[in-house]
């Protein structure tokens, strides 16, 4: 176990990555905005050669309740 050396989410993410011991790091927010059942899809992309994979709540099928509507033309 470790503690982050600063404050906030950004520092927590940095501390988590710095202290990770596995080959693949998966991060999800605690607010339930990601379906954990999608993790294997993200890991599969890494195993197939991707250097980085990021999900988005703004793509088709995604969603969020903590952001307002997207500006026109940004979809």
N, CA, C and O atoms as a Tripos MOL2 file, in Angstrom:
@<TRIPOS>MOLECULE
protein
  300   299    75     0     0
PROTEIN
NO_CHARGES

@<TRIPOS>ATOM
      1 N           0.8440   -1.1770    0.0000 N.3       1 UNK1
      2 CA          0.0000    0.0000    0.0000 C.3       1 UNK1
      3 C           0.8900    1.2420    0.0000 C.2       1 UNK1
      4 O           2.0000    1.2290    0.5330 O.2       1 UNK1
      5 N           0.3900    2.2920   -0.5970 N.am      2 UNK2
      6 CA          1.1300    3.5460   -0.6520 C.3       2 UNK2
      7 C           0.1640    4.7030   -0.5220 C.2       2 UNK2
      8 O          -1.0470    4.5420   -0.6760 O.2       2 UNK2
      9 N           0.7070    5.8620   -0.2410 N.am      3 UNK3
     10 CA         -0.0930    7.0820   -0.1680 C.3       3 UNK3
     11 C           0.4420    8.0570   -1.1950 C.2       3 UNK3
     12 O           1.6440    8.1150   -1.4540 O.2       3 UNK3
     13 N          -0.4560    8.8140   -1.7690 N.am      4 UNK4
     14 CA         -0.0100    9.8390   -2.7020 C.3       4 UNK4
     15 C           0.7280   10.9250   -1.9350 C.2       4 UNK4
     16 O           0.4570   11.1670   -0.7590 O.2       4 UNK4
     17 N           1.6690   11.5810   -2.6210 N.am      5 UNK5
     18 CA          2.4800   12.5840   -1.9490 C.3       5 UNK5
     19 C           1.9290   13.9990   -2.0840 C.2       5 UNK5
     20 O           2.5260   14.9500   -1.5790 O.2       5 UNK5
     21 N           0.8080   14.1410   -2.7550 N.am      6 UNK6
     22 CA          0.1890   15.4550   -2.9240 C.3       6 UNK6
     23 C          -1.3000   15.3480   -2.7170 C.2       6 UNK6
     24 O          -1.7800   14.5020   -1.9630 O.2       6 UNK6
     25 N          -2.0390   16.2270   -3.4060 N.am      7 UNK7
     26 CA         -3.4970   16.2370   -3.2800 C.3       7 UNK7
     27 C          -4.1320   16.2060   -4.6540 C.2       7 UNK7
     28 O          -3.5230   16.6150   -5.6420 O.2       7 UNK7
     29 N          -5.3520   15.7230   -4.7100 N.am      8 UNK8
     30 CA         -6.1470   15.7700   -5.9310 C.3       8 UNK8
     31 C          -6.0490   14.5230   -6.7900 C.2       8 UNK8
     32 O          -5.1940   13.6580   -6.6000 O.2       8 UNK8
     33 N          -6.9660   14.4770   -7.7430 N.am      9 UNK9
     34 CA         -7.0560   13.3150   -8.6260 C.3       9 UNK9
     35 C          -5.8150   13.1660   -9.5020 C.2       9 UNK9
     36 O          -5.3050   12.0570   -9.6670 O.2       9 UNK9
     37 N          -5.3260   14.2630  -10.0620 N.am     10 UNK10
     38 CA         -4.1590   14.1810  -10.9300 C.3      10 UNK10
     39 C          -2.9610   13.5940  -10.2120 C.2      10 UNK10
     40 O          -2.2540   12.7500  -10.7630 O.2      10 UNK10
     41 N          -2.7320   14.0330   -8.9900 N.am     11 UNK11
     42 CA         -1.6260   13.5070   -8.2030 C.3      11 UNK11
     43 C          -1.8640   12.0450   -7.8520 C.2      11 UNK11
     44 O          -0.9240   11.2510   -7.8390 O.2      11 UNK11
     45 N          -3.1070   11.6830   -7.5680 N.am     12 UNK12
     46 CA         -3.4340   10.2900   -7.2580 C.3      12 UNK12
     47 C          -3.1640    9.3850   -8.4570 C.2      12 UNK12
     48 O          -2.6340    8.2860   -8.2980 O.2      12 UNK12
     49 N          -3.5260    9.8420   -9.6520 N.am     13 UNK13
     50 CA         -3.2710    9.0660  -10.8710 C.3      13 UNK13
     51 C          -1.7620    8.8870  -11.0670 C.2      13 UNK13
     52 O          -1.3020    7.7830  -11.3610 O.2      13 UNK13
     53 N          -1.0010    9.9530  -10.9070 N.am     14 UNK14
     54 CA          0.4560    9.8680  -11.0500 C.3      14 UNK14
     55 C           1.0440    8.8870  -10.0460 C.2      14 UNK14
     56 O           1.8990    8.0760  -10.4010 O.2      14 UNK14
     57 N           0.5980    8.9530   -8.8020 N.am     15 UNK15
     58 CA          1.0980    8.0470   -7.7680 C.3      15 UNK15
     59 C           0.7450    6.6030   -8.0910 C.2      15 UNK15
     60 O           1.5620    5.7020   -7.8980 O.2      15 UNK15
     61 N          -0.4620    6.3840   -8.5790 N.am     16 UNK16
     62 CA         -0.8720    5.0260   -8.9410 C.3      16 UNK16
     63 C          -0.0370    4.4450  -10.0480 C.2      16 UNK16
     64 O           0.3860    3.2920   -9.9740 O.2      16 UNK16
     65 N           0.2070    5.2350  -11.0790 N.am     17 UNK17
     66 CA          1.0270    4.7580  -12.1990 C.3      17 UNK17
     67 C           2.4620    4.5050  -11.7360 C.2      17 UNK17
     68 O           3.0670    3.4930  -12.0910 O.2      17 UNK17
     69 N           2.9960    5.4260  -10.9450 N.am     18 UNK18
     70 CA          4.3720    5.2920  -10.4690 C.3      18 UNK18
     71 C           4.5540    4.0300   -9.6320 C.2      18 UNK18
     72 O           5.6240    3.4220   -9.6540 O.2      18 UNK18
     73 N           3.5240    3.6350   -8.9020 N.am     19 UNK19
     74 CA          3.6100    2.4840   -8.0150 C.3      19 UNK19
     75 C           3.0450    1.1990   -8.6110 C.2      19 UNK19
     76 O           3.0390    0.1620   -7.9470 O.2      19 UNK19
     77 N           2.5760    1.2520   -9.8420 N.am     20 UNK20
     78 CA          2.0210    0.0550  -10.4920 C.3      20 UNK20
     79 C           3.1260   -0.9700  -10.7160 C.2      20 UNK20
     80 O           4.2650   -0.6140  -11.0170 O.2      20 UNK20
     81 N           2.7810   -2.2290  -10.5670 N.am     21 UNK21
     82 CA          3.7700   -3.2920  -10.7470 C.3      21 UNK21
     83 C           3.4390   -4.2160  -11.9080 C.2      21 UNK21
     84 O           4.2490   -5.0790  -12.2460 O.2      21 UNK21
     85 N           2.2960   -4.0660  -12.5190 N.am     22 UNK22
     86 CA          1.9020   -4.9290  -13.6190 C.3      22 UNK22
     87 C           2.3420   -4.3860  -14.9610 C.2      22 UNK22
     88 O           2.9210   -3.3030  -15.0430 O.2      22 UNK22
     89 N           2.0690   -5.1310  -16.0010 N.am     23 UNK23
     90 CA          2.4060   -4.7260  -17.3630 C.3      23 UNK23
     91 C           1.3660   -3.7780  -17.9540 C.2      23 UNK23
     92 O           1.6880   -2.9760  -18.8300 O.2      23 UNK23
     93 N           0.1300   -3.8620  -17.4840 N.am     24 UNK24
     94 CA         -0.9700   -3.0390  -17.9930 C.3      24 UNK24
     95 C          -1.6300   -2.3530  -16.8070 C.2      24 UNK24
     96 O          -1.9280   -2.9910  -15.7980 O.2      24 UNK24
     97 N          -1.8570   -1.0370  -16.9350 N.am     25 UNK25
     98 CA         -2.5170   -0.2680  -15.8830 C.3      25 UNK25
     99 C          -3.9030    0.1200  -16.3790 C.2      25 UNK25
    100 O          -4.0430    0.6930  -17.4600 O.2      25 UNK25
    101 N          -4.9220   -0.1920  -15.5940 N.am     26 UNK26
    102 CA         -6.3030    0.1830  -15.9110 C.3      26 UNK26
    103 C          -6.7940    1.0840  -14.7900 C.2      26 UNK26
    104 O          -6.7080    0.7300  -13.6140 O.2      26 UNK26
    105 N          -7.3090    2.2490  -15.1620 N.am     27 UNK27
    106 CA         -7.8470    3.1770  -14.1770 C.3      27 UNK27
    107 C          -9.3030    3.4650  -14.5040 C.2      27 UNK27
    108 O          -9.6600    3.6790  -15.6630 O.2      27 UNK27
    109 N         -10.1320    3.4680  -13.4800 N.am     28 UNK28
    110 CA        -11.5240    3.8610  -13.6570 C.3      28 UNK28
    111 C         -11.8940    4.8370  -12.5460 C.2      28 UNK28
    112 O         -11.3330    4.7870  -11.4520 O.2      28 UNK28
    113 N         -12.8310    5.7150  -12.8330 N.am     29 UNK29
    114 CA        -13.2990    6.6690  -11.8320 C.3      29 UNK29
    115 C         -14.2370    5.9620  -10.8590 C.2      29 UNK29
    116 O         -14.9030    4.9900  -11.2150 O.2      29 UNK29
    117 N         -14.2780    6.4550   -9.6510 N.am     30 UNK30
    118 CA        -15.1240    5.8610   -8.6160 C.3      30 UNK30
    119 C         -16.5820    6.2780   -8.7360 C.2      30 UNK30
    120 O         -17.4220    5.8140   -7.9650 O.2      30 UNK30
    121 N         -16.8960    7.1570   -9.7010 N.am     31 UNK31
    122 CA        -18.2670    7.6670   -9.7980 C.3      31 UNK31
    123 C         -19.2070    6.7460  -10.5820 C.2      31 UNK31
    124 O         -20.3710    7.0880  -10.7920 O.2      31 UNK31
    125 N         -18.7200    5.6010  -11.0100 N.am     32 UNK32
    126 CA        -19.5740    4.6660  -11.7320 C.3      32 UNK32
    127 C         -19.8290    5.0430  -13.1770 C.2      32 UNK32
    128 O         -20.7350    4.4970  -13.8060 O.2      32 UNK32
    129 N         -19.0380    5.9760  -13.7220 N.am     33 UNK33
    130 CA        -19.2570    6.4190  -15.0970 C.3      33 UNK33
    131 C         -18.6740    5.4520  -16.1220 C.2      33 UNK33
    132 O         -18.8490    5.6530  -17.3240 O.2      33 UNK33
    133 N         -17.9920    4.4180  -15.6750 N.am     34 UNK34
    134 CA        -17.4470    3.4160  -16.5870 C.3      34 UNK34
    135 C         -18.0130    2.0500  -16.2170 C.2      34 UNK34
    136 O         -18.1810    1.7200  -15.0430 O.2      34 UNK34
    137 N         -18.2980    1.2750  -17.2440 N.am     35 UNK35
    138 CA        -18.7630   -0.0900  -17.0320 C.3      35 UNK35
    139 C         -17.5280   -0.9870  -16.9110 C.2      35 UNK35
    140 O         -16.8210   -1.1710  -17.9020 O.2      35 UNK35
    141 N         -17.2450   -1.5490  -15.7400 N.am     36 UNK36
    142 CA        -16.0620   -2.3880  -15.5740 C.3      36 UNK36
    143 C         -16.0390   -3.6050  -16.5020 C.2      36 UNK36
    144 O         -14.9770   -4.1780  -16.7450 O.2      36 UNK36
    145 N         -17.2000   -3.9980  -17.0170 N.am     37 UNK37
    146 CA        -17.2440   -5.1320  -17.9400 C.3      37 UNK37
    147 C         -16.5700   -4.8050  -19.2690 C.2      37 UNK37
    148 O         -16.3130   -5.7120  -20.0620 O.2      37 UNK37
    149 N         -16.2780   -3.5330  -19.5300 N.am     38 UNK38
    150 CA        -15.5920   -3.1370  -20.7590 C.3      38 UNK38
    151 C         -14.0660   -3.2160  -20.6420 C.2      38 UNK38
    152 O         -13.3650   -3.0720  -21.6440 O.2      38 UNK38
    153 N         -13.5510   -3.4420  -19.4370 N.am     39 UNK39
    154 CA        -12.1000   -3.5010  -19.2410 C.3      39 UNK39
    155 C         -11.4370   -4.5130  -20.1700 C.2      39 UNK39
    156 O         -10.3980   -4.1920  -20.7460 O.2      39 UNK39
    157 N         -11.9860   -5.7260  -20.3490 N.am     40 UNK40
    158 CA        -11.3230   -6.6690  -21.2580 C.3      40 UNK40
    159 C         -11.1620   -6.1260  -22.6820 C.2      40 UNK40
    160 O         -10.1860   -6.4640  -23.3520 O.2      40 UNK40
    161 N         -12.0860   -5.3000  -23.1570 N.am     41 UNK41
    162 CA        -11.9540   -4.6980  -24.4900 C.3      41 UNK41
    163 C         -10.7600   -3.7510  -24.5580 C.2      41 UNK41
    164 O         -10.0400   -3.7170  -25.5560 O.2      41 UNK41
    165 N         -10.5580   -2.9870  -23.4930 N.am     42 UNK42
    166 CA         -9.4330   -2.0620  -23.4480 C.3      42 UNK42
    167 C          -8.1090   -2.8170  -23.3600 C.2      42 UNK42
    168 O          -7.1430   -2.4710  -24.0390 O.2      42 UNK42
    169 N          -8.0730   -3.8450  -22.5220 N.am     43 UNK43
    170 CA         -6.8580   -4.6550  -22.3800 C.3      43 UNK43
    171 C          -6.5430   -5.3750  -23.6940 C.2      43 UNK43
    172 O          -5.3790   -5.4890  -24.0770 O.2      43 UNK43
    173 N          -7.5630   -5.8520  -24.3710 N.am     44 UNK44
    174 CA         -7.3590   -6.5310  -25.6610 C.3      44 UNK44
    175 C          -6.6730   -5.6000  -26.6620 C.2      44 UNK44
    176 O          -5.7900   -6.0310  -27.4030 O.2      44 UNK44
    177 N          -7.0700   -4.3430  -26.6890 N.am     45 UNK45
    178 CA         -6.4420   -3.3910  -27.6060 C.3      45 UNK45
    179 C          -4.9570   -3.2340  -27.2880 C.2      45 UNK45
    180 O          -4.1370   -3.1530  -28.2030 O.2      45 UNK45
    181 N          -4.6020   -3.1910  -26.0100 N.am     46 UNK46
    182 CA         -3.1910   -3.1100  -25.6030 C.3      46 UNK46
    183 C          -2.4560   -4.3730  -26.0420 C.2      46 UNK46
    184 O          -1.3590   -4.3000  -26.5960 O.2      46 UNK46
    185 N          -3.0580   -5.5180  -25.7950 N.am     47 UNK47
    186 CA         -2.4240   -6.7880  -26.1620 C.3      47 UNK47
    187 C          -2.2520   -6.9310  -27.6680 C.2      47 UNK47
    188 O          -1.4000   -7.6870  -28.1360 O.2      47 UNK47
    189 N          -3.0720   -6.1950  -28.4280 N.am     48 UNK48
    190 CA         -2.9720   -6.2360  -29.8890 C.3      48 UNK48
    191 C          -2.0690   -5.1430  -30.4460 C.2      48 UNK48
    192 O          -2.0540   -4.9100  -31.6550 O.2      48 UNK48
    193 N          -1.3160   -4.4690  -29.5780 N.am     49 UNK49
    194 CA         -0.3090   -3.5400  -30.0610 C.3      49 UNK49
    195 C          -0.5180   -2.0700  -29.7770 C.2      49 UNK49
    196 O           0.3730   -1.2660  -30.0520 O.2      49 UNK49
    197 N          -1.6710   -1.6870  -29.2330 N.am     50 UNK50
    198 CA         -1.8740   -0.2740  -28.9090 C.3      50 UNK50
    199 C          -0.9620    0.1240  -27.7540 C.2      50 UNK50
    200 O          -0.7460   -0.6610  -26.8300 O.2      50 UNK50
    201 N          -0.4340    1.3260  -27.8050 N.am     51 UNK51
    202 CA          0.4000    1.8360  -26.7210 C.3      51 UNK51
    203 C          -0.4410    2.4220  -25.5920 C.2      51 UNK51
    204 O          -0.0280    2.4220  -24.4320 O.2      51 UNK51
    205 N          -1.6370    2.9270  -25.9490 N.am     52 UNK52
    206 CA         -2.4980    3.6160  -24.9880 C.3      52 UNK52
    207 C          -3.9340    3.4520  -25.4480 C.2      52 UNK52
    208 O          -4.2150    3.5420  -26.6440 O.2      52 UNK52
    209 N          -4.8390    3.2160  -24.5230 N.am     53 UNK53
    210 CA         -6.2620    3.0810  -24.8430 C.3      53 UNK53
    211 C          -7.0440    3.9070  -23.8350 C.2      53 UNK53
    212 O          -6.7820    3.8450  -22.6340 O.2      53 UNK53
    213 N          -8.0050    4.6810  -24.3270 N.am     54 UNK54
    214 CA         -8.8170    5.5160  -23.4420 C.3      54 UNK54
    215 C         -10.2670    5.4360  -23.8610 C.2      54 UNK54
    216 O         -10.5940    5.6490  -25.0280 O.2      54 UNK54
    217 N         -11.1190    5.1370  -22.9350 N.am     55 UNK55
    218 CA        -12.5460    5.1570  -23.1960 C.3      55 UNK55
    219 C         -13.0640    6.5820  -23.1310 C.2      55 UNK55
    220 O         -12.3660    7.4830  -22.6660 O.2      55 UNK55
    221 N         -14.2890    6.7850  -23.5980 N.am     56 UNK56
    222 CA        -14.8800    8.1140  -23.5440 C.3      56 UNK56
    223 C         -16.3680    8.0230  -23.2750 C.2      56 UNK56
    224 O         -17.0790    7.1980  -23.8490 O.2      56 UNK56
    225 N         -16.8130    8.8840  -22.3940 N.am     57 UNK57
    226 CA        -18.2510    8.9410  -22.1360 C.3      57 UNK57
    227 C         -18.9780    9.7390  -23.2010 C.2      57 UNK57
    228 O         -20.2050    9.8290  -23.1770 O.2      57 UNK57
    229 N         -18.2310   10.3270  -24.1430 N.am     58 UNK58
    230 CA        -18.8270   11.1830  -25.1610 C.3      58 UNK58
    231 C         -19.0130   10.5010  -26.5140 C.2      58 UNK58
    232 O         -19.4710   11.1440  -27.4580 O.2      58 UNK58
    233 N         -18.6710    9.2220  -26.6350 N.am     59 UNK59
    234 CA        -18.8870    8.5190  -27.9000 C.3      59 UNK59
    235 C         -20.2660    7.8570  -27.8910 C.2      59 UNK59
    236 O         -20.9190    7.7640  -26.8520 O.2      59 UNK59
    237 N         -20.6900    7.4050  -29.0570 N.am     60 UNK60
    238 CA        -21.9890    6.7510  -29.1690 C.3      60 UNK60
    239 C         -22.0610    5.5790  -28.1870 C.2      60 UNK60
    240 O         -21.1640    4.7370  -28.1430 O.2      60 UNK60
    241 N         -23.1110    5.5410  -27.4240 N.am     61 UNK61
    242 CA        -23.2860    4.4950  -26.4290 C.3      61 UNK61
    243 C         -22.7900    4.9020  -25.0460 C.2      61 UNK61
    244 O         -23.1260    4.2630  -24.0490 O.2      61 UNK61
    245 N         -21.9910    5.9640  -24.9850 N.am     62 UNK62
    246 CA        -21.5100    6.4620  -23.7030 C.3      62 UNK62
    247 C         -22.5430    7.3960  -23.0930 C.2      62 UNK62
    248 O         -23.6240    7.5920  -23.6470 O.2      62 UNK62
    249 N         -22.2060    7.9560  -21.9760 N.am     63 UNK63
    250 CA        -23.1290    8.8940  -21.3650 C.3      63 UNK63
    251 C         -22.5700    9.4510  -20.0820 C.2      63 UNK63
    252 O         -21.6040    8.9300  -19.5240 O.2      63 UNK63
    253 N         -23.1820   10.5070  -19.6280 N.am     64 UNK64
    254 CA        -22.7800   11.1360  -18.3810 C.3      64 UNK64
    255 C         -23.9280   11.9790  -17.8620 C.2      64 UNK64
    256 O         -24.7540   12.4700  -18.6310 O.2      64 UNK64
    257 N         -23.9680   12.1400  -16.5680 N.am     65 UNK65
    258 CA        -24.9650   13.0270  -15.9760 C.3      65 UNK65
    259 C         -24.2970   14.2250  -15.3080 C.2      65 UNK65
    260 O         -24.9800   15.1130  -14.7970 O.2      65 UNK65
    261 N         -22.9580   14.2530  -15.3080 N.am     66 UNK66
    262 CA        -22.2810   15.3500  -14.6270 C.3      66 UNK66
    263 C         -21.7110   16.4080  -15.5650 C.2      66 UNK66
    264 O         -20.9740   17.2900  -15.1250 O.2      66 UNK66
    265 N         -22.0400   16.3310  -16.8450 N.am     67 UNK67
    266 CA        -21.6660   17.3590  -17.8190 C.3      67 UNK67
    267 C         -22.9140   17.7870  -18.5570 C.2      67 UNK67
    268 O         -23.8200   16.9820  -18.7740 O.2      67 UNK67
    269 N         -22.9670   19.0430  -18.9420 N.am     68 UNK68
    270 CA        -24.1030   19.5230  -19.7290 C.3      68 UNK68
    271 C         -24.0060   19.0530  -21.1580 C.2      68 UNK68
    272 O         -23.0910   18.3040  -21.5000 O.2      68 UNK68
    273 N         -24.9300   19.4740  -22.0000 N.am     69 UNK69
    274 CA        -24.9130   19.0790  -23.4120 C.3      69 UNK69
    275 C         -23.6270   19.5480  -24.1020 C.2      69 UNK69
    276 O         -23.0650   20.5850  -23.7510 O.2      69 UNK69
    277 N         -23.1790   18.7790  -25.0730 N.am     70 UNK70
    278 CA        -22.0020   19.1730  -25.8620 C.3      70 UNK70
    279 C         -22.3680   20.3220  -26.7870 C.2      70 UNK70
    280 O         -23.4910   20.3750  -27.2890 O.2      70 UNK70
    281 N         -21.4430   21.2420  -27.0220 N.am     71 UNK71
    282 CA        -21.7070   22.3210  -27.9810 C.3      71 UNK71
    283 C         -21.9340   21.7530  -29.3760 C.2      71 UNK71
    284 O         -21.3760   20.7100  -29.7190 O.2      71 UNK71
    285 N         -22.7410   22.4250  -30.1770 N.am     72 UNK72
    286 CA        -23.0190   21.9850  -31.5490 C.3      72 UNK72
    287 C         -21.7120   21.8240  -32.3210 C.2      72 UNK72
    288 O         -20.8090   22.6530  -32.2130 O.2      72 UNK72
    289 N         -21.6230   20.7650  -33.0860 N.am     73 UNK73
    290 CA        -20.4520   20.5190  -33.9180 C.3      73 UNK73
    291 C         -19.3180   19.8040  -33.2160 C.2      73 UNK73
    292 O         -18.3050   19.5040  -33.8480 O.2      73 UNK73
    293 N         -19.4560   19.5180  -31.9210 N.am     74 UNK74
    294 CA        -18.3550   18.8700  -31.2000 C.3      74 UNK74
    295 C         -18.5230   17.3580  -31.1340 C.2      74 UNK74
    296 O         -17.6760   16.6670  -30.5690 O.2      74 UNK74
    297 N         -19.5990   16.8420  -31.7010 N.am     75 UNK75
    298 CA        -19.8410   15.4000  -31.6140 C.3      75 UNK75
    299 C         -19.2150   14.6590  -32.7450 C.2      75 UNK75
    300 O         -19.3270   13.4350  -32.8190 O.2      75 UNK75
@<TRIPOS>BOND
     1     1     2 1
     2     2     3 1
     3     3     4 2
     4     3     5 am
     5     5     6 1
     6     6     7 1
     7     7     8 2
     8     7     9 am
     9     9    10 1
    10    10    11 1
    11    11    12 2
    12    11    13 am
    13    13    14 1
    14    14    15 1
    15    15    16 2
    16    15    17 am
    17    17    18 1
    18    18    19 1
    19    19    20 2
    20    19    21 am
    21    21    22 1
    22    22    23 1
    23    23    24 2
    24    23    25 am
    25    25    26 1
    26    26    27 1
    27    27    28 2
    28    27    29 am
    29    29    30 1
    30    30    31 1
    31    31    32 2
    32    31    33 am
    33    33    34 1
    34    34    35 1
    35    35    36 2
    36    35    37 am
    37    37    38 1
    38    38    39 1
    39    39    40 2
    40    39    41 am
    41    41    42 1
    42    42    43 1
    43    43    44 2
    44    43    45 am
    45    45    46 1
    46    46    47 1
    47    47    48 2
    48    47    49 am
    49    49    50 1
    50    50    51 1
    51    51    52 2
    52    51    53 am
    53    53    54 1
    54    54    55 1
    55    55    56 2
    56    55    57 am
    57    57    58 1
    58    58    59 1
    59    59    60 2
    60    59    61 am
    61    61    62 1
    62    62    63 1
    63    63    64 2
    64    63    65 am
    65    65    66 1
    66    66    67 1
    67    67    68 2
    68    67    69 am
    69    69    70 1
    70    70    71 1
    71    71    72 2
    72    71    73 am
    73    73    74 1
    74    74    75 1
    75    75    76 2
    76    75    77 am
    77    77    78 1
    78    78    79 1
    79    79    80 2
    80    79    81 am
    81    81    82 1
    82    82    83 1
    83    83    84 2
    84    83    85 am
    85    85    86 1
    86    86    87 1
    87    87    88 2
    88    87    89 am
    89    89    90 1
    90    90    91 1
    91    91    92 2
    92    91    93 am
    93    93    94 1
    94    94    95 1
    95    95    96 2
    96    95    97 am
    97    97    98 1
    98    98    99 1
    99    99   100 2
   100    99   101 am
   101   101   102 1
   102   102   103 1
   103   103   104 2
   104   103   105 am
   105   105   106 1
   106   106   107 1
   107   107   108 2
   108   107   109 am
   109   109   110 1
   110   110   111 1
   111   111   112 2
   112   111   113 am
   113   113   114 1
   114   114   115 1
   115   115   116 2
   116   115   117 am
   117   117   118 1
   118   118   119 1
   119   119   120 2
   120   119   121 am
   121   121   122 1
   122   122   123 1
   123   123   124 2
   124   123   125 am
   125   125   126 1
   126   126   127 1
   127   127   128 2
   128   127   129 am
   129   129   130 1
   130   130   131 1
   131   131   132 2
   132   131   133 am
   133   133   134 1
   134   134   135 1
   135   135   136 2
   136   135   137 am
   137   137   138 1
   138   138   139 1
   139   139   140 2
   140   139   141 am
   141   141   142 1
   142   142   143 1
   143   143   144 2
   144   143   145 am
   145   145   146 1
   146   146   147 1
   147   147   148 2
   148   147   149 am
   149   149   150 1
   150   150   151 1
   151   151   152 2
   152   151   153 am
   153   153   154 1
   154   154   155 1
   155   155   156 2
   156   155   157 am
   157   157   158 1
   158   158   159 1
   159   159   160 2
   160   159   161 am
   161   161   162 1
   162   162   163 1
   163   163   164 2
   164   163   165 am
   165   165   166 1
   166   166   167 1
   167   167   168 2
   168   167   169 am
   169   169   170 1
   170   170   171 1
   171   171   172 2
   172   171   173 am
   173   173   174 1
   174   174   175 1
   175   175   176 2
   176   175   177 am
   177   177   178 1
   178   178   179 1
   179   179   180 2
   180   179   181 am
   181   181   182 1
   182   182   183 1
   183   183   184 2
   184   183   185 am
   185   185   186 1
   186   186   187 1
   187   187   188 2
   188   187   189 am
   189   189   190 1
   190   190   191 1
   191   191   192 2
   192   191   193 am
   193   193   194 1
   194   194   195 1
   195   195   196 2
   196   195   197 am
   197   197   198 1
   198   198   199 1
   199   199   200 2
   200   199   201 am
   201   201   202 1
   202   202   203 1
   203   203   204 2
   204   203   205 am
   205   205   206 1
   206   206   207 1
   207   207   208 2
   208   207   209 am
   209   209   210 1
   210   210   211 1
   211   211   212 2
   212   211   213 am
   213   213   214 1
   214   214   215 1
   215   215   216 2
   216   215   217 am
   217   217   218 1
   218   218   219 1
   219   219   220 2
   220   219   221 am
   221   221   222 1
   222   222   223 1
   223   223   224 2
   224   223   225 am
   225   225   226 1
   226   226   227 1
   227   227   228 2
   228   227   229 am
   229   229   230 1
   230   230   231 1
   231   231   232 2
   232   231   233 am
   233   233   234 1
   234   234   235 1
   235   235   236 2
   236   235   237 am
   237   237   238 1
   238   238   239 1
   239   239   240 2
   240   239   241 am
   241   241   242 1
   242   242   243 1
   243   243   244 2
   244   243   245 am
   245   245   246 1
   246   246   247 1
   247   247   248 2
   248   247   249 am
   249   249   250 1
   250   250   251 1
   251   251   252 2
   252   251   253 am
   253   253   254 1
   254   254   255 1
   255   255   256 2
   256   255   257 am
   257   257   258 1
   258   258   259 1
   259   259   260 2
   260   259   261 am
   261   261   262 1
   262   262   263 1
   263   263   264 2
   264   263   265 am
   265   265   266 1
   266   266   267 1
   267   267   268 2
   268   267   269 am
   269   269   270 1
   270   270   271 1
   271   271   272 2
   272   271   273 am
   273   273   274 1
   274   274   275 1
   275   275   276 2
   276   275   277 am
   277   277   278 1
   278   278   279 1
   279   279   280 2
   280   279   281 am
   281   281   282 1
   282   282   283 1
   283   283   284 2
   284   283   285 am
   285   285   286 1
   286   286   287 1
   287   287   288 2
   288   287   289 am
   289   289   290 1
   290   290   291 1
   291   291   292 2
   292   291   293 am
   293   293   294 1
   294   294   295 1
   295   295   296 2
   296   295   297 am
   297   297   298 1
   298   298   299 1
   299   299   300 2
@<TRIPOS>SUBSTRUCTURE
     1 UNK1         2 RESIDUE 1 A UNK
     2 UNK2         6 RESIDUE 1 A UNK
     3 UNK3        10 RESIDUE 1 A UNK
     4 UNK4        14 RESIDUE 1 A UNK
     5 UNK5        18 RESIDUE 1 A UNK
     6 UNK6        22 RESIDUE 1 A UNK
     7 UNK7        26 RESIDUE 1 A UNK
     8 UNK8        30 RESIDUE 1 A UNK
     9 UNK9        34 RESIDUE 1 A UNK
    10 UNK10       38 RESIDUE 1 A UNK
    11 UNK11       42 RESIDUE 1 A UNK
    12 UNK12       46 RESIDUE 1 A UNK
    13 UNK13       50 RESIDUE 1 A UNK
    14 UNK14       54 RESIDUE 1 A UNK
    15 UNK15       58 RESIDUE 1 A UNK
    16 UNK16       62 RESIDUE 1 A UNK
    17 UNK17       66 RESIDUE 1 A UNK
    18 UNK18       70 RESIDUE 1 A UNK
    19 UNK19       74 RESIDUE 1 A UNK
    20 UNK20       78 RESIDUE 1 A UNK
    21 UNK21       82 RESIDUE 1 A UNK
    22 UNK22       86 RESIDUE 1 A UNK
    23 UNK23       90 RESIDUE 1 A UNK
    24 UNK24       94 RESIDUE 1 A UNK
    25 UNK25       98 RESIDUE 1 A UNK
    26 UNK26      102 RESIDUE 1 A UNK
    27 UNK27      106 RESIDUE 1 A UNK
    28 UNK28      110 RESIDUE 1 A UNK
    29 UNK29      114 RESIDUE 1 A UNK
    30 UNK30      118 RESIDUE 1 A UNK
    31 UNK31      122 RESIDUE 1 A UNK
    32 UNK32      126 RESIDUE 1 A UNK
    33 UNK33      130 RESIDUE 1 A UNK
    34 UNK34      134 RESIDUE 1 A UNK
    35 UNK35      138 RESIDUE 1 A UNK
    36 UNK36      142 RESIDUE 1 A UNK
    37 UNK37      146 RESIDUE 1 A UNK
    38 UNK38      150 RESIDUE 1 A UNK
    39 UNK39      154 RESIDUE 1 A UNK
    40 UNK40      158 RESIDUE 1 A UNK
    41 UNK41      162 RESIDUE 1 A UNK
    42 UNK42      166 RESIDUE 1 A UNK
    43 UNK43      170 RESIDUE 1 A UNK
    44 UNK44      174 RESIDUE 1 A UNK
    45 UNK45      178 RESIDUE 1 A UNK
    46 UNK46      182 RESIDUE 1 A UNK
    47 UNK47      186 RESIDUE 1 A UNK
    48 UNK48      190 RESIDUE 1 A UNK
    49 UNK49      194 RESIDUE 1 A UNK
    50 UNK50      198 RESIDUE 1 A UNK
    51 UNK51      202 RESIDUE 1 A UNK
    52 UNK52      206 RESIDUE 1 A UNK
    53 UNK53      210 RESIDUE 1 A UNK
    54 UNK54      214 RESIDUE 1 A UNK
    55 UNK55      218 RESIDUE 1 A UNK
    56 UNK56      222 RESIDUE 1 A UNK
    57 UNK57      226 RESIDUE 1 A UNK
    58 UNK58      230 RESIDUE 1 A UNK
    59 UNK59      234 RESIDUE 1 A UNK
    60 UNK60      238 RESIDUE 1 A UNK
    61 UNK61      242 RESIDUE 1 A UNK
    62 UNK62      246 RESIDUE 1 A UNK
    63 UNK63      250 RESIDUE 1 A UNK
    64 UNK64      254 RESIDUE 1 A UNK
    65 UNK65      258 RESIDUE 1 A UNK
    66 UNK66      262 RESIDUE 1 A UNK
    67 UNK67      266 RESIDUE 1 A UNK
    68 UNK68      270 RESIDUE 1 A UNK
    69 UNK69      274 RESIDUE 1 A UNK
    70 UNK70      278 RESIDUE 1 A UNK
    71 UNK71      282 RESIDUE 1 A UNK
    72 UNK72      286 RESIDUE 1 A UNK
    73 UNK73      290 RESIDUE 1 A UNK
    74 UNK74      294 RESIDUE 1 A UNK
    75 UNK75      298 RESIDUE 1 A UNK
